[in-house]
């Protein structure tokens, strides 16, 4: 039995529409890092995200979605997120397998591809203070804006119970 193909950006938009979640997307040149995406800030208001795909020593996977300028202490965050010991970055193969994205396009919207619930979703509470959250819609050549309350609805609709925790300094 082969694994299903990852969802496309169009699949994501259709899913958001079915949920009645208002979304707005801006196309742009591909950006692979927060530093590369800074030029878009004037064009796209709201909280912009940085995403860390990490795993613990028992191969439990986590997606930490935080505000782009936030700092996450990887030596201590395991205590906050309930990981089995310190965390390290997950391998690109697992990122594709579980969230359907490549490094440089990691996004909270990847939860749509985690149909087996292999990844625990952690949303930083400082990010959730923004009315609007901006994430890549499964590719890094666009940015999609949705309301922070709708991000929670999206996660729940994908079968994830996101944890809103203070994971940044």
N, C-alpha and C positions, 0 to 999 in steps of 0.2 A: 504494500500500500504506500503510495507516494504522498509526500507532504503537499498540502495545498500551496498554490502560488501565493506570494504575499499580495495583500490588497493594494490597489492602485490609488492614486490621489483622487481619481473620479469615484472609486468605491467609497473612499472616506467621505467625500462631499455628499454622496447619495445617502450614506448612513447618517450624517449630521442632519440632512434635510428630513429624513424619515423620523428623526427624533425631535424635529421642530427647533433645532438649534441654529440660531442665526450665525452666519460666518461670513467673513470677508477675506479675500486672498489677493495678495500682491505678488506678481511675478518679478523676478530679479535675476541677476547673474548668480550662479551657484556660489554659496558661501560655506566654508568648511569649519570655520572657527568663529567664536564670538567677536574677535578682533576684526575679522573680515566683514561682519554684518553691521558694525557700528554706523556705517554710512547711511543705513536705512532708517535710523531712529527718527529723523525728522518727518519721514513719510509714513511711518507706522507707529501710532501712539500705543501706549500700554506697557505691560510688563513683558520683557523679552526673556526667553528661557535659555538656560544651559542645562544639558542633560548628561548625567553620568550613569553608565550601565556598568554595574558592579556585581561581584559575587563574593560569597563568603567561603570558608574552608569546607563547608558541606555541600557546595555547589547550589546554594540557594541564590537566586538572582534578584536584583533590585534595580529599579530605574528611579534615580533621584532627579527630579525636575525642580530647578531652583532659578531665581532671578539671575540674569546673565552676569552681573558684577559680583555676585555672592561668592564667598569662599566656603568650601566644604573641607573639613579636616578628615581626611581618609583614615587617619590613625585612631580617631575616636568615634566616628559616625556610626560604627557598628552598634555601639551601646544605645543609641537613639532609635535606630531602625529595627532592632531586634535580630541582628545578624549573629550567626554562630562564629564569633571571632572577627578579627579584622577583615576588611574587604579589600579586594583588588579589582582592577578593571576586567570586565568580561571579554572574552575573545570575539573577534569580528564574526566568526562562524556562528557563535551562539546568538549574537546580536541579530544576524540575519534570520536564523532559525526561529527565534522567539518573537522578535519585534518587526521583522521584515524590512529592515533598513541597514544601510551601510554606515561605517564610521563617517562622521561629518554631516550625517542626516538624522542623527538620533533625535527622537521626538516623543513627547507624551502620547501623540496620536498613534504611535507604534503599538499601543495596547490593543488596537483593533485586530492585529495579527496574532496576538497571544491568546488564542482560543482555548488553550489548555491551562491557562492561569499559572504559567511557570515563573512569571515575573511579578514581584510585589512592587506596586506603584507608590512612590513617596512624593508628595507635593509639598514643597517648603511653604511654611505658613506666611513668610514675608512675601513670597510671590502671589499667594492667594489674596493678599490685601489689594492688589490691583483689580480694577473693574474688568479690564480686558487683558487676556493672556495671548501671547503670540508664539506660535510653534510652526516648525516646518510640517507641511502636510504630506509626510512620507518621502519627500524629496527636498533637497536643499536649494532649489532654484525658485522657491516660493515661500511666502510666509502667510499663515492663516491666523486670523484674529477671531477669538470667541470670548464670551463673558466667562469670568472665573467660575461662577456658579454653574455654567454649562459644561465646564471642564469636568466638574464632579459628576454631572449627569452622564456625560460621555463615558467616563470611566466605569460607572455603574452599569451602563448599557453594554459594555464590552465584557462584563462579568468580573470586573475588578472592584475591590473595596479600597479605594485610595486612602492612604493615611496622610493627613495634613499634620506635619511635624516641623519643629524648628531644627533644621539640619545644617543651618549655615551660621557662620560667625558674625 
